[in-house]
Amino acid sequence: MTVDLLLGLQWGDEGKGKIVDVLTSKYDIIARFQGGPNAGHTLEFDGIKHVLRTIPSGIFHENSINIIGNGVVMDPVVFQKELEGLGKFNIDIKSRLLISRKAHLILPTHRLLDAASEASKGKAKIGSTLKGIGPTYMDKTGRNGIRVGDIELADFEARYRALADKHQAMISFYDVDLQYNLKELEDEFFTAVKALKELTFIDSEEYLNNAMKNGKSILAEGAQGSLLDIDFGTYPFVTSSTTTAAGACTGLGIAPNKVKDVFGIFKAYTTRVGSGPFPTELFDEVGATMAKVGNEFGAVTGRARRCGWLDLVALKYAVQVNGVTQLYMMKGDVLSGFETLKVCTAYEYKGEKIDHLPYNIEPENVTPVYVEKKGWKADLTEMTSFDELPIEFKEYIEFIEKELEVPIKVISVGPDRKQTIIK
Ligand code: IMP
């Protein structure tokens, strides 16, 4: 069997959690391949809203195995809270959730380093979620990190101490006033590590490749979005992992020729949380309406998300880098009521009109070029079939498909599992 990938094509928060949840019944295994508790994958069903941070979005389905892959960074403390939140669902976590021994651990001092680094940057800060993601991936690539499998080793505490002491020395290099009680943070960390040790650790690349040989179907679940990718995102305003399709290969140990479909998730408009360029950002009533109707507040930090028109230049770039085979459009319902919709199809860049994403997309370098589309009034949230959708919305969909040269297969018209239209 092969693997399908599910990825966000914008700056995150596209609604990946909902779609994984909708798709899960088709797959035996759901595997997260990068990121960590900076993610907040929201699922809504049976009147319950649930936000997952590190745990794959298939956890609510009885028949699916969920894997935290080697490319993920795990914070035992956040993870323990996540497990506590799942307590009321009676899920057999030990058998349904398997954790790669090669996933890296986020230490309390990684979170402190994140805070110190951001504070020292002042106005140039990344707008990080401050979950320790950057410093943990730095230790991974710097070959200093501590992995989940190390918890099983006799010298785990000594390894921890050596790295935490090094971090403390590093924190003192930053000229910032950071208040913390390391003893308290460490007590919390070691309690959480003890709980984590009770769960099932595996060599996930071996597990997944064997599963494929045995005919099992796998969905690889990405976090964040393509424009936050460490290489292809709006650097340095990005996260520290490979959020694009290649990340599924390195983050799970799956060979590229095993990947079949790539599902690209995008919102019918654009949002971004944190700092960094955003060419189609709106600073007016229209943007405020999108934020309000779309409830655009971060699932992890609660921060207000910046909103703007759909940017097809950026989307086309993401489709290309990921090799997207099917598009899933989210939150079309949020656009109901606008007289006209704008869609960015090109940028003015250095006196030229271009339709690819250039090196530098700061506002002083690019001006979006828009085409206008007629809006629709109808409320889409109760609609259940493609035929019911207003003609203007269908035209909006067709226009995007034509520009991106990839079909839109699923249209989401609300947060609930049921508010999903298959085209
Ligand atoms: P970090 O990954 O927490 O260091 O954050 C780096 C940047 O990525 C910041 O602009 C964050 O707001 C953004 N970011 C990280 N994770 C997410 C996510 O899950 N959704 C949306 N933005 C995210």
Residues whose N, C-alpha, C, O or C-beta is under 5 A from the ligand:
A	BS01	IMP	W11 G12 D13 N38 A39 G40 I126 G127 S128 T129 L130 K131 I133 G134 Q224 L228 V238 T239 S240 V273 G274 S275
